[in-house]
Amino acid sequence: MARRNGSHQGTPDNEKAILNAALTLAVTAGYEGTTMSKVAKLSGLPVGSVYWHFNNKEQLFSQLIDFCFEQWKVDHTGPTNRDLLRRSIAGSAGGSTNPENETEAFWILALLFALEKRLEGNAARERYLEVRKEMFELMVSRVEPEIPDEVLAVDPDFGRKMVVLGRALTDGFYVAASAGDEIDFMEFADLSSAAINALIAREVQRVSTEENE
């Protein structure tokens, strides 16, 4: 349904209400269980208003990914690599099963988009994969300043390697949370960040040793 300029249905408040309703449904009913009619009912708006803002469910979920990404950028900050990883594992993965933490719970569903091959070509899946790349580059930009210059001089990709490792750990903990594993996420966040810091320290030592030989 094409948008109509000046329609009373097309307001920022209505769009936000639709996205919030879609988010609630997404984390409780999944992608398949979220329909435009259910979103309309939960948002308290007529279904025509939902279609005024979003042509179909794929477009709605694409926008929902961006909606949650904006919150992710606010949340995933920290002065050190340890803080970033703790936030990713304990805050995000560990908090993703909390029904009150919908923006974090949503990323489990989004991760399933990447794994679900039958959704190839789905606009929402493609948008998630794009956002995932953006997330990676943002994390690299936040991690690299913590890597000693002498390490990056020898291996310019070392910061990126640490982000790959950190992401693999975080994705694994998202799956563990979704599966209901009994894990102390804060404990494992600290263990994971300690392991990353140990790898950085080992690389610093290696570079220093080679320079002195």
C-alpha positions, 0 to 999 in steps of 0.5 A, a space after each residue: 500500500 503506497 503512502 499518502 502524503 498528509 494522511 493522519 495515519 502517517 505520524 512518527 508516534 504511530 510508526 514508533 508504536 508499530 515498531 514497538 508492537 512488532 518488537 514485542 511480537 518478534 521476541 515472543 512469537 518469532 518471525 513467522 508468528 508476527 503478522 501485520 494484523 497482530 502488529 496492528 492489534 497490539 499497537 492499537 492502530 488500524 491495519 491500514 496504518 501499519 501498511 501505510 508505514 510498511 509495505 509488508 512484513 519484510 520491510 517492517 522487520 528491516 526497519 525493526 532491525 535498524 530500530 534495535 541497532 540504534 539502541 545497540 550503538 548506545 549500549 555497546 560502549 565502554 572505555 576498555 575492551 573488557 567493558 565492551 566484551 562484558 556488555 556483549 556477553 553479560 549484558 546482551 547475551 545474558 540479558 536476551 532471555 529477559 522479557 523486559 529486555 526486548 531489544 537484546 532478545 531481538 538479536 537472537 531472532 536476528 541471528 537466526 536470520 543469518 542461519 536460516 538459508 530458506 530466508 535467502 533473498 528476504 529483505 529483513 535477512 539481508 538488512 540484518 547481514 548488512 547491520 552485522 557488518 556495520 556492528 563489526 566495523 564499529 566494534 573494530 573502531 572501539 577495540 583498536 585504540 586499546 591495541 598497542 601501536 607496536 602490535 598493530 604495526 606488525 599485524 594491522 589486522 590484530 584488532 579485527 581478529 580480536 573482534 572476530 573472536 569476541 563476536 564468536 564468543 558472544 554469538 555462542 552465548 546468545 545460543 546458550 541463552 536461547 537454549 536455556 543453558 544454566 550459565 553465570 553470564 557475568 562470570 563467563 564474560 569476565 573469563 572471556 575478557 581475561 582471555 582476550 586481554 591475555 592474547 593481547 599481552 602475549 602478542 605484545 610480548 612476542 613483538 617485543 621479543 622479536 624486536 630485541 633479537 
